[in-house]
Amino acid sequence: GSCDCVSIDIEGHNMTRLPGQFVDLTSLKKVKIRDGPLKVLPKNMERLTKVGIFDLRFNKLQSFNVDIKKWKHLTILLLSK
C-alpha cells in the first residue's frame, strides 16, 4: 500500500531504519518517530519540503545528514539519543 499522509506519529517502535520510500511522502507536515532503535534515515530526506515539525527523540540515530535549509516550513526540530 501507499499513503502520502500529512502526519506520522509513531511511538515505541522497533525500526532500525526507515524505508527508502519514506522520502516519497512529500505531503508530510509532522513527523514524530520516538522511543525506538532507529539508527539510519534514508537518503534524500530533503524531499520532505513541507515538514514543519520533525521529532526523532529517544532513538539511536548514528547521524543526521539532512540539509534542513530545504525544509522552508520547519519550526520544530527535536533530536536526542
TIFIZA-953046 format. One line per 8 residues: their letters; for each residue x, y, z of C-alpha. Coordinates in steps of 0.25 Angstrom, whole numbers, plus 5000, padded with zeros to 4 digits. Layout:
N
A> X/Y/Z | ... .
//
This chain:
81
GSCDCVSI> 5000/5000/5000 | 5004/5015/4999 | 5000/5027/5007 | 5004/5041/5006 | 4999/5045/5020 | 5000/5059/5026 | 5005/5054/5039 | 5013/5042/5044 .
DIEGHNMT> 5012/5039/5059 | 5020/5026/5064 | 5024/5024/5078 | 5030/5011/5084 | 5035/5005/5071 | 5045/4994/5067 | 5050/5000/5053 | 5065/5002/5052 .
RLPGQFVD> 5064/5009/5038 | 5053/5016/5031 | 5050/5010/5017 | 5055/5018/5005 | 5041/5021/5000 | 5039/5029/5013 | 5044/5041/5005 | 5033/5039/4995 .
LTSLKKVK> 5023/5044/5006 | 5025/5059/5001 | 5012/5064/5008 | 5017/5061/5022 | 5016/5073/5031 | 5019/5066/5044 | 5028/5054/5047 | 5029/5048/5060 .
IRDGPLKV> 5036/5035/5062 | 5040/5033/5076 | 5045/5023/5086 | 5052/5012/5078 | 5065/5007/5072 | 5064/5016/5059 | 5079/5017/5054 | 5078/5021/5040 .
LPKNMERL> 5070/5031/5031 | 5068/5029/5016 | 5076/5038/5006 | 5068/5050/5001 | 5061/5054/5013 | 5061/5068/5008 | 5050/5064/4999 | 5041/5066/5011 .
TKVGIFDL> 5040/5080/5008 | 5026/5083/5015 | 5031/5077/5028 | 5029/5087/5040 | 5031/5078/5052 | 5041/5067/5052 | 5043/5059/5065 | 5052/5047/5066 .
RFNKLQSF> 5055/5048/5080 | 5060/5036/5088 | 5065/5027/5076 | 5079/5023/5073 | 5082/5031/5061 | 5096/5030/5057 | 5096/5043/5048 | 5087/5054/5043 .
NVDIKKWK> 5091/5057/5029 | 5079/5065/5025 | 5080/5079/5018 | 5069/5085/5026 | 5070/5099/5019 | 5061/5092/5008 | 5050/5090/5019 | 5045/5104/5018 .
HLTILLLS> 5033/5101/5027 | 5042/5095/5039 | 5038/5101/5052 | 5042/5090/5062 | 5054/5080/5061 | 5055/5071/5072 | 5067/5061/5073 | 5073/5053/5084 .
K> 5079/5039/5088 .
//
